[in-house]
Amino acid sequence: IPGGNYSLYFGRIYFDLSRSVLELEDMIFTPTYEDKYKLAKKLKFTSEIYDISVKKIRISSFDIRRLINLGELAIDSVRVNSLKLSILMDKRLPFNLDRRPKLPHQALKNMKMPLFIGRISLKDSYLEYQEKIEGATEPMTVALDNLNAQINFATSMKDSIRTGKSLIVNLQADFMKKTPLTLNFVFPLDSRVDTFFYAGLLSSAKMNEFNQASLPALGLKFEKGSLKEISFDGSANATISRGKMIMLYSDLEAEFVKKNEKDKNKFMSWAANTITFSSNPGKNNKLRTASMNFERVPYKGFGNFVWKTLQTGIMRSVMPSSKAQKSDSGSKVKKQKSATQQEDKKQTKKDKRKKKKSKS
């Protein structure tokens, strides 16, 4: 692959023109570096490092003549079997503050090539996402096993968009390889403000099963407790996400762990480092519904946007509201906003200098 960072391999490529079928088998897209952190050090900014293998991709009703004659890629269905996708981000590197990743439906609508895919099916797959965070001994890890997904009406064609249909994504998986999870997204394509809608349900689990994700990312360690379920729904656009979450749990004991002596966790002032709410519903049998809201960091992607939104709901479900509010608007978000504002000011000054030079 150009750049020398990745290699691409196909075990078999088969195309049947009469049946309009294209099959790709044993595809491997992998870094040329055995140690992925070496590749991360080579990069200037924090970036996704991918390691992908797919047993089989079957593309049905692939209109090759339409592609050649009109430059339009029209496909009835794509079936992906046994995808294994690993993503690593080394967040010890700086972020590219000029990066502006698009939401899924924004990316579709901005494609230069006219594209239409009626249905994409993902079967028996696995996704692992890891972040190496400064000060954390182990990477933050999120794993989705037994992953199945259905994506309907993926198109960039203006005539198709005008029908008013939405890009719909339905996902089912075992979160952290154990807990059943369903996620549903609706992306209206014919929308000027790029609004989208989401909902999800996470089934019962032992709370300490989530420590591999919560401890490195939040400094939050679950000592004990049982989760009955988490249900949530909301809406978002390119800048802000809002919704509500109901997290049902009992016998919760947790603490905030400081990462190191230099980087003290901002929640350490709590007495005995212990979360106040031990259950929902509480002793008075009153059910708490937590609000979710998060202002998107413009140089970060869709996955971060969704996760940070859910994080606000989780924190507000287990913390007193005043302290949860502090966590949502904490120093990290403020630093990100400040960095972005500083970059904008620098750019404005540059633009003013250019204008002065052009006038002179």
C-alpha positions as CSV (number, residue, x, y, z in Angstrom):
1,I,0.0,0.0,0.0
2,P,1.4,3.5,-0.8
3,G,3.1,5.0,2.2
4,G,4.5,1.6,3.3
5,N,2.5,1.5,6.6
6,Y,0.1,-1.3,5.5
7,S,-0.1,-4.4,3.4
8,L,-3.2,-5.7,1.6
9,Y,-3.8,-9.4,0.6
10,F,-6.6,-11.3,-1.0
11,G,-6.8,-15.1,-1.0
12,R,-9.4,-15.2,-3.8
13,I,-11.2,-12.7,-6.1
14,Y,-14.1,-14.0,-8.2
15,F,-16.4,-12.0,-10.5
16,D,-19.3,-13.5,-12.5
17,L,-20.5,-10.9,-15.1
18,S,-23.6,-12.9,-16.1
19,R,-24.8,-13.0,-12.4
20,S,-23.4,-9.6,-11.4
21,V,-21.6,-11.1,-8.4
22,L,-18.3,-10.1,-7.0
23,E,-16.7,-12.2,-4.2
24,L,-13.6,-11.4,-2.2
25,E,-12.2,-14.1,0.2
26,D,-9.5,-14.1,2.9
27,M,-8.8,-10.4,2.8
28,I,-6.1,-9.1,5.1
29,F,-5.3,-5.4,5.7
30,T,-2.6,-5.2,8.3
31,P,0.2,-2.8,9.5
32,T,3.7,-3.6,8.2
33,Y,4.9,-3.0,11.8
34,E,4.5,-6.0,14.1
35,D,4.5,-3.6,17.0
36,K,1.6,-1.2,16.3
37,Y,3.0,1.4,18.7
38,K,6.0,1.8,16.5
39,L,3.7,2.8,13.7
40,A,1.9,5.2,16.0
41,K,5.3,6.9,16.9
42,K,5.9,7.3,13.1
43,L,2.7,9.4,12.8
44,K,2.6,13.1,13.5
45,F,-0.8,13.1,15.3
46,T,-3.1,10.7,17.1
47,S,-4.6,8.5,14.4
48,E,-6.5,5.2,14.0
49,I,-4.3,2.2,13.3
50,Y,-6.3,-0.6,11.7
51,D,-5.8,-4.3,11.6
52,I,-8.5,-6.0,9.5
53,S,-9.3,-9.5,8.3
54,V,-12.4,-10.7,6.5
55,K,-13.3,-14.3,5.6
56,K,-15.6,-13.4,2.8
57,I,-17.3,-10.4,1.1
58,R,-20.1,-11.1,-1.4
59,I,-21.4,-8.2,-3.5
60,S,-24.6,-9.0,-5.3
61,S,-26.3,-7.3,-8.3
62,F,-23.1,-5.3,-8.9
63,D,-23.9,-3.2,-12.1
64,I,-20.5,-3.1,-13.8
65,R,-21.9,-1.6,-17.0
66,R,-23.5,1.3,-15.1
67,L,-20.2,1.9,-13.4
68,I,-18.2,2.0,-16.7
69,N,-20.8,4.0,-18.7
70,L,-22.1,6.4,-16.1
71,G,-19.5,6.4,-13.4
72,E,-22.2,5.3,-10.9
73,L,-21.7,2.5,-8.4
74,A,-25.0,0.7,-7.8
75,I,-25.2,-2.4,-5.7
76,D,-28.2,-4.3,-4.4
77,S,-26.5,-6.0,-1.4
78,V,-23.2,-6.6,0.3
79,R,-22.7,-9.5,2.8
80,V,-19.6,-9.5,5.0
81,N,-18.8,-12.7,6.9
82,S,-16.4,-13.0,9.8
83,L,-14.9,-9.6,9.9
84,K,-12.2,-9.0,12.6
85,L,-11.5,-5.3,13.0
86,S,-9.0,-4.0,15.5
87,I,-8.5,-0.3,16.0
88,L,-5.7,1.3,18.1
89,M,-5.3,5.0,19.0
90,D,-2.2,6.2,20.9
91,K,-3.6,9.2,22.6
92,R,-0.2,10.1,24.0
93,L,0.4,11.9,20.7
94,P,-1.1,15.3,20.0
95,F,-4.4,15.7,18.1
96,N,-4.7,17.3,14.7
97,L,-6.8,20.3,15.6
98,D,-7.4,21.1,11.9
99,R,-9.1,17.7,11.3
100,R,-12.8,17.8,10.7
101,P,-14.2,14.2,10.4
102,K,-17.7,14.0,9.0
103,L,-20.7,12.1,10.4
104,P,-21.6,8.9,8.5
105,H,-24.5,10.5,6.5
106,Q,-22.4,13.7,5.9
107,A,-19.6,11.5,4.5
108,L,-22.1,9.8,2.2
109,K,-23.6,13.0,0.9
110,N,-20.2,14.5,0.2
111,M,-18.9,11.6,-1.8
112,K,-17.8,12.5,-5.3
113,M,-18.8,9.2,-6.8
114,P,-22.5,8.5,-7.1
115,L,-23.2,5.5,-4.8
116,F,-26.2,3.3,-3.9
117,I,-26.1,0.2,-1.8
118,G,-29.5,-1.2,-0.8
119,R,-28.4,-3.4,2.1
120,I,-25.1,-4.3,3.9
121,S,-25.1,-7.3,6.2
122,L,-22.3,-8.0,8.7
123,K,-22.3,-11.5,10.2
124,D,-20.4,-13.3,13.0
125,S,-17.8,-10.5,13.4
126,Y,-15.6,-9.0,16.0
127,L,-14.6,-5.4,16.8
128,E,-11.9,-4.3,19.3
129,Y,-11.1,-0.7,20.0
130,Q,-8.2,0.3,22.1
131,E,-6.8,3.6,23.4
132,K,-3.4,4.1,24.9
133,I,-3.9,6.9,27.4
134,E,-1.1,8.9,29.2
135,G,-0.6,7.7,32.7
136,A,-2.7,4.5,32.3
137,T,-0.8,1.2,32.7
138,E,-3.2,-0.7,30.4
139,P,-5.0,0.5,27.2
140,M,-8.7,1.3,27.4
141,T,-10.3,-1.6,25.6
142,V,-13.8,-2.0,24.2
143,A,-14.7,-5.3,22.6
144,L,-17.8,-6.3,20.6
145,D,-18.0,-10.1,20.0
146,N,-20.6,-12.0,18.0
147,L,-21.2,-8.8,16.1
148,N,-24.0,-8.7,13.5
149,A,-25.2,-5.5,11.8
150,Q,-27.6,-4.4,9.1
151,I,-27.2,-1.2,7.2
152,N,-29.9,-0.1,4.8
153,F,-30.1,2.6,2.1
154,A,-26.5,3.8,1.9
155,T,-26.5,6.3,-0.9
156,S,-25.0,9.5,-2.2
157,M,-27.2,9.8,-5.2
158,K,-29.3,13.0,-5.1
159,D,-32.4,11.4,-6.7
160,S,-32.3,8.7,-4.0
161,I,-31.8,11.2,-1.2
162,R,-34.8,13.2,-2.4
163,T,-37.1,10.2,-1.7
164,G,-36.8,11.1,2.0
165,K,-35.5,7.7,3.1
166,S,-33.0,7.4,5.9
167,L,-29.7,5.5,6.3
168,I,-30.6,3.0,9.0
169,V,-28.1,1.0,11.1
170,N,-29.0,-1.8,13.4
171,L,-26.3,-3.6,15.4
172,Q,-26.3,-6.5,17.8
173,A,-23.3,-7.7,19.8
174,D,-21.9,-9.0,23.0
175,F,-20.3,-6.0,24.8
176,M,-17.0,-6.9,26.4
177,K,-17.6,-10.4,24.9
178,K,-20.4,-11.1,27.5
179,T,-23.3,-8.7,27.7
180,P,-25.9,-8.5,24.9
181,L,-26.0,-5.0,23.3
182,T,-28.3,-3.6,20.7
183,L,-27.7,-0.2,19.0
184,N,-30.0,1.5,16.4
185,F,-29.2,4.6,14.4
186,V,-31.4,6.6,11.9
187,F,-29.6,9.1,9.7
188,P,-32.0,11.2,7.6
189,L,-30.2,11.9,4.4
190,D,-32.4,14.8,3.2
191,S,-31.6,17.0,6.1
192,R,-29.9,20.4,6.0
193,V,-28.9,20.3,9.7
194,D,-27.6,16.7,9.6
195,T,-29.7,15.5,12.5
196,F,-29.6,11.8,13.4
197,F,-31.3,9.6,16.1
198,Y,-30.0,6.8,18.2
199,A,-31.2,4.2,20.8
200,G,-29.7,1.3,22.6
201,L,-30.1,-1.4,25.2
202,L,-27.4,-3.1,27.3
203,S,-28.5,-6.2,29.2
204,S,-27.5,-7.5,32.7
205,A,-23.9,-7.9,33.8
206,K,-21.5,-7.7,36.7
207,M,-20.3,-4.1,36.9
208,N,-16.6,-5.1,37.3
209,E,-16.7,-6.6,33.8
210,F,-16.6,-3.1,32.5
211,N,-13.4,-2.0,34.3
212,Q,-11.2,-2.7,31.3
213,A,-13.0,0.2,29.6
214,S,-14.0,2.4,32.5
215,L,-10.7,2.4,34.5
216,P,-8.3,3.7,31.9
217,A,-10.8,6.1,30.3
218,L,-12.6,7.5,33.4
219,G,-10.4,6.5,36.3
220,L,-13.6,4.7,37.5
221,K,-13.2,1.2,39.0
222,F,-16.2,-0.9,39.9
223,E,-15.5,-3.0,43.0
224,K,-18.9,-4.7,43.0
225,G,-22.5,-4.3,41.8
226,S,-25.0,-5.8,39.4
227,L,-26.3,-4.1,36.3
228,K,-29.9,-5.0,35.3
229,E,-29.9,-3.0,32.1
230,I,-29.0,0.3,30.5
231,S,-31.5,1.8,28.0
232,F,-31.0,5.1,26.2
233,D,-32.2,7.2,23.3
234,G,-31.5,10.6,21.9
235,S,-30.7,12.8,18.9
236,A,-27.7,14.7,17.7
237,N,-26.4,16.9,14.9
238,A,-22.9,17.8,13.8
239,T,-22.2,19.8,17.0
240,I,-24.3,18.6,19.9
241,S,-26.0,15.4,21.2
242,R,-28.8,15.2,23.7
243,G,-30.9,12.3,25.2
244,K,-31.9,10.4,28.2
245,M,-30.6,7.2,29.9
246,I,-32.1,4.8,32.5
247,M,-29.5,2.7,34.2
248,L,-30.9,0.0,36.5
249,Y,-28.3,-1.4,39.0
250,S,-27.9,-2.5,42.6
251,D,-25.2,-3.0,45.3
252,L,-22.8,-0.7,43.5
253,E,-19.4,0.0,45.1
254,A,-16.9,2.0,43.0
255,E,-14.0,4.4,43.4
256,F,-12.0,6.9,41.3
257,V,-8.4,5.9,41.0
258,K,-5.8,8.5,40.3
259,K,-3.6,7.7,37.4
260,N,-0.3,9.0,38.9
261,E,0.8,11.5,41.5
262,K,1.3,14.3,38.8
263,D,-2.2,13.8,37.3
264,K,-4.6,13.6,40.3
265,N,-8.1,12.7,39.5
266,K,-10.5,15.6,39.9
267,F,-12.9,13.5,41.8
268,M,-10.5,12.5,44.6
269,S,-11.9,15.1,46.9
270,W,-14.9,12.8,47.5
271,A,-15.0,11.3,50.9
272,A,-13.5,7.8,50.8
273,N,-13.5,8.0,47.0
274,T,-16.9,6.3,46.9
275,I,-19.8,6.9,44.6
276,T,-23.0,8.1,46.4
277,F,-25.7,6.3,44.6
278,S,-25.5,2.5,45.3
279,S,-28.6,1.5,43.3
280,N,-31.3,2.7,40.9
281,P,-34.1,2.7,41.9
282,G,-32.9,3.9,45.3
283,K,-34.1,3.1,48.8
284,N,-37.2,5.2,48.2
285,N,-38.0,3.0,45.1
286,K,-37.8,6.2,43.0
287,L,-36.4,5.6,39.5
288,R,-33.8,8.1,38.3
289,T,-33.6,9.1,34.7
290,A,-30.3,10.7,33.7
291,S,-29.9,13.3,31.0
292,M,-27.2,13.0,28.4
293,N,-25.7,15.9,26.6
294,F,-22.3,16.5,25.0
295,E,-20.9,19.2,22.7
296,R,-18.8,17.5,20.0
297,V,-15.1,18.1,19.9
298,P,-14.8,19.1,16.2
299,Y,-11.6,17.3,15.4
300,K,-12.8,13.9,16.8
301,G,-14.9,11.3,15.1
302,F,-18.3,9.8,15.3
303,G,-17.4,7.0,17.7
304,N,-16.0,9.5,20.2
305,F,-19.1,11.7,19.9
306,V,-21.4,8.8,20.7
307,W,-19.2,7.4,23.5
308,K,-18.8,10.7,25.2
309,T,-22.6,11.3,25.1
310,L,-23.2,7.9,26.7
311,Q,-20.5,8.7,29.3
312,T,-22.5,11.7,30.5
313,G,-25.5,9.5,31.1
314,I,-23.5,6.9,33.0
315,M,-21.8,9.4,35.2
316,R,-25.1,11.1,36.0
317,S,-26.7,7.8,36.8
318,V,-24.2,6.9,39.5
319,M,-23.1,10.4,40.8
320,P,-24.9,13.2,42.5
321,S,-26.1,15.6,39.8
322,S,-23.9,18.5,40.9
323,K,-20.7,16.4,40.7
324,A,-21.8,14.8,37.5
325,Q,-22.2,18.2,36.0
326,K,-18.6,19.0,37.0
327,S,-17.4,15.9,35.3
328,D,-19.1,16.7,32.0
329,S,-17.7,20.2,31.8
330,G,-14.4,19.3,33.4
331,S,-10.9,20.6,32.5
332,K,-10.4,18.1,29.7
333,V,-13.3,19.5,27.6
334,K,-12.4,23.0,28.5
335,K,-8.8,22.4,27.4
336,Q,-10.0,21.0,24.1
337,K,-12.3,24.0,23.5
338,S,-9.5,26.4,24.5
339,A,-7.0,24.7,22.1
340,T,-9.5,25.0,19.3
341,Q,-10.3,28.6,20.1
342,Q,-6.6,29.4,20.1
343,E,-6.1,27.8,16.7
344,D,-9.1,29.8,15.4
345,K,-7.6,33.0,16.7
346,K,-4.2,32.2,15.1
347,Q,-6.0,31.5,11.8
348,T,-7.9,34.8,12.0
349,K,-4.6,36.7,12.6
350,K,-3.1,35.0,9.6
351,D,-6.1,35.9,7.4
352,K,-5.9,39.6,8.5
353,R,-2.2,39.7,7.7
354,K,-2.9,38.3,4.2
355,K,-5.6,40.9,3.6
356,K,-3.2,43.7,4.7
357,K,-0.5,42.4,2.3
358,S,-3.0,42.1,-0.6
359,K,-4.2,45.7,0.0
360,S,-0.6,47.0,0.1
